[in-house]
Amino acid sequence: MPVPSDASGKCLVAVSGFHCPRVADGHERTALYARPGYGGAMAHPFEDLPTTPTAEELLDKAFSRASRAGRAKQGFDAQTSMLQTATNIVSDNLENVVTAWPDFDRLDPFYRELADAVVASHTVDGDLDIGGVDALRQHLSEVGWASRKVDEIRDEYQGRFFDDIDVAVKLRKQAFARVADIVEEVEDDLAALGAARDALKTLPDIRPDEPAIVVAGYPNVGKSSFVNSVTNASNETASYPFTTTEIRVGHYEHQRLRYQLVDTPGLLDRPPEERNDVESQAVSALEHLADCVLVVVDASGECGYPIDAQLALRDSLVDQFDAPVLTVCNKADRSRDVEADHYMSVTEGENVSGVLEAAIEAVGYDPDLPFDAE
């Protein structure tokens, strides 16, 4: 359910005892969904979306239950019961499809952008393009219209059942035919929403209301080794729904506040021009998430990429991210032949904690303590 906020929009739910961190544009990040027993957000706002029925499943359910309801009564009561049962099931199920989705305007920008990228990369049965978030809104609008239309059909036909039972049966069948037409009219909308729901439920557990340190750099420079060395051994790993690569999220607690370290192989490991449109949009989502970016470079050349290319990637990220970007030279025991903000060697354990502390300092998060320091 929505997290309470004050008149300024500041999140009133604390994360590990502190208020939500401030993003680069100066606005408070607001957690929209609360997880019971935990001060932060749920895994993600699409986690609990129910299965979307197909048009065929919905009609089968409605008409079969209407048939059972009709057998329990006689005469006009049977026809009325069948009409009410079928139309209520269809209308309620369609309405539930719409209301189960979060309000995209109130989502954290990270999840809104990521959802747009994920949905835009999927099709229904390899044929029908779902579209992005704007298309999802249209699909939801069509389904909402269908729900209201079915209610209108019920109200219209209920008032036409009079003394002649044969006429009542004929009218009820007409109503069923019209309901079926309405549901079939939104068949593609239901299919698109179902496919979008299936894709979005697989989003990784990243929490926009917790400080995030995004780790970038070319392959084999030591990004994952760094994240693994400074975070919990059991890092969460989840596949992006729009690529074969993975995202790795580790956590580090500092002064009662949990920091997320996000390793992004397949996204921030190559020049922008080599990313497709969907991957570029996913990077745009990360822009909203990142409170600091660590660009790991390898001056020794062992990674297989020239240092000039690595620095060019760093420069592109500086231009793209509105967050502190630190250049970190890994494998410094082998070469320091590059100008960097920090030098370390993960394999040798050299200055690894120093780099992490620098990243935390760059995030610049000051906990909002419930008392004034003396």
FENRA-V580462 format. One record per residue. N is the residue number from 1. PSI is psi in degrees with one decimal (* if undefined). Layout:
N/PSI
N/PSI
This chain:
1/162.2
2/141.4
3/136.0
4/148.6
5/161.0
6/-172.7
7/-25.0
8/-6.9
9/5.0
10/136.5
11/130.4
12/-4.1
13/127.9
14/150.0
15/115.2
16/34.7
17/1.1
18/162.0
19/165.1
20/142.2
21/159.6
22/132.4
23/174.9
24/-29.2
25/3.7
26/-3.7
27/149.7
28/138.6
29/132.2
30/122.8
31/125.9
32/-14.7
33/127.9
34/137.1
35/125.5
36/131.3
37/3.5
38/140.2
39/-15.1
40/-161.1
41/167.6
42/172.9
43/-49.7
44/161.5
45/-6.5
46/6.0
47/-38.6
48/18.3
49/127.1
50/163.6
51/135.3
52/123.3
53/148.8
54/165.5
55/-41.9
56/-44.4
57/-41.4
58/-44.3
59/-40.4
60/-44.0
61/-46.7
62/-46.9
63/-32.5
64/-39.9
65/-34.3
66/-38.3
67/-43.1
68/-40.2
69/-37.7
70/-35.9
71/-21.0
72/-8.9
73/179.9
74/160.5
75/-140.1
76/-35.1
77/-37.6
78/-44.1
79/-41.0
80/-43.7
81/-41.0
82/-43.5
83/-47.2
84/-42.2
85/-50.2
86/-47.9
87/-36.4
88/-42.1
89/-46.3
90/-49.5
91/-45.6
92/-42.2
93/-40.7
94/-42.1
95/-39.4
96/-34.4
97/-42.8
98/-48.5
99/-18.1
100/-23.8
101/143.4
102/160.5
103/113.0
104/-28.9
105/-21.5
106/-2.0
107/150.9
108/138.5
109/-32.0
110/-51.1
111/-30.8
112/-45.7
113/-42.7
114/-40.8
115/-40.5
116/-42.3
117/-43.3
118/-49.7
119/-38.3
120/-20.2
121/-0.2
122/155.7
123/166.8
124/115.3
125/32.9
126/12.6
127/-62.3
128/121.3
129/132.8
130/-38.2
131/-175.7
132/-156.8
133/-38.5
134/-38.8
135/-37.7
136/-42.8
137/-41.5
138/-41.8
139/-44.2
140/-37.9
141/-41.9
142/-41.1
143/-39.2
144/-40.6
145/-43.8
146/-39.7
147/-46.1
148/-36.7
149/-39.0
150/-38.5
151/-40.6
152/-39.9
153/-44.5
154/-49.5
155/-38.0
156/-45.9
157/-28.0
158/-34.6
159/-0.6
160/0.1
161/112.8
162/-141.0
163/-27.8
164/112.8
165/-35.7
166/-39.5
167/-39.4
168/-42.2
169/-43.3
170/-43.0
171/-39.8
172/-39.4
173/-37.7
174/-44.4
175/-43.0
176/-40.6
177/-41.6
178/-39.3
179/-43.4
180/-40.3
181/-42.0
182/-46.2
183/-42.1
184/-26.3
185/-28.6
186/21.3
187/-46.7
188/-34.5
189/-43.9
190/-40.5
191/-41.3
192/-42.6
193/-36.9
194/-43.0
195/-39.8
196/-43.1
197/-45.5
198/-37.7
199/-42.5
200/-25.3
201/-17.1
202/6.9
203/146.2
204/158.0
205/83.4
206/134.9
207/109.5
208/-15.5
209/7.0
210/144.8
211/138.4
212/131.2
213/112.0
214/129.8
215/122.9
216/169.7
217/162.9
218/161.0
219/149.0
220/15.7
221/-10.3
222/18.9
223/-52.7
224/-36.9
225/-39.1
226/-49.0
227/-43.9
228/-33.6
229/-24.0
230/-3.4
231/-178.6
232/145.3
233/-32.2
234/65.1
235/145.1
236/134.4
237/129.4
238/143.8
239/140.4
240/137.6
241/-8.1
242/13.4
243/161.6
244/-9.1
245/176.6
246/161.9
247/136.7
248/129.4
249/116.6
250/161.6
251/142.6
252/129.1
253/129.4
254/120.7
255/49.0
256/9.8
257/132.7
258/127.8
259/141.5
260/131.0
261/117.8
262/113.5
263/130.9
264/62.2
265/139.9
266/-8.8
267/-57.5
268/38.5
269/18.3
270/165.8
271/153.1
272/-35.4
273/-14.1
274/-1.4
275/143.8
276/177.3
277/-41.3
278/-43.5
279/-37.4
280/-37.6
281/-34.4
282/-38.5
283/-38.2
284/-37.2
285/-40.4
286/-26.5
287/-37.5
288/-25.1
289/-41.3
290/129.4
291/-14.4
292/146.4
293/125.4
294/118.4
295/110.7
296/128.7
297/159.2
298/103.0
299/-14.5
300/-19.3
301/-0.8
302/-20.6
303/-18.7
304/6.2
305/135.1
306/149.9
307/-30.2
308/-40.6
309/-38.0
310/-41.6
311/-31.5
312/-38.6
313/-42.3
314/-44.9
315/-37.2
316/-34.8
317/-34.2
318/-41.7
319/-32.9
320/-37.4
321/130.5
322/60.0
323/158.2
324/134.1
325/118.0
326/134.5
327/124.5
328/118.9
329/110.9
330/168.8
331/36.7
332/-16.2
333/-14.7
334/-34.0
335/136.5
336/24.7
337/56.9
338/145.2
339/120.4
340/162.3
341/-33.7
342/152.7
343/139.9
344/168.0
345/108.1
346/-41.0
347/-32.7
348/-4.7
349/25.8
350/114.9
351/21.8
352/-46.4
353/-30.8
354/-38.9
355/-42.6
356/-43.9
357/-38.1
358/-38.8
359/-43.0
360/-40.6
361/-37.5
362/-34.2
363/-39.0
364/34.5
365/118.9
366/114.6
367/140.6
368/87.0
369/148.8
370/11.8
371/159.9
372/134.5
373/138.1
374/*
